[in-house]
Amino acid sequence: MNDQKKASDCVSDLVLKLIEQNNQLISQNNQLIQINSEQNAQINELLEHLDLDGDVPKSGFLDG
């Protein structure tokens, strides 16, 4: 096998590994997005309860 073929095979292997790592990162990012979305829903629900109790100003901001 010549040097050019060896280099090409090495580059192909590295590209495949990078693609696999990228796919793992995409999967992890999707999980974080899902967690964030669930947390936002919980926060919104809490804010609605506070608003019903009259504890949140109309602006929606929590003033200390």
PyMOL commands that set and color helices and strands:
alter all, ss='L'
color gray80, all
select helices_A, chain A and resi 3-52
alter helices_A, ss='H'
color red, helices_A
deselect
rebuild
show_as cartoon
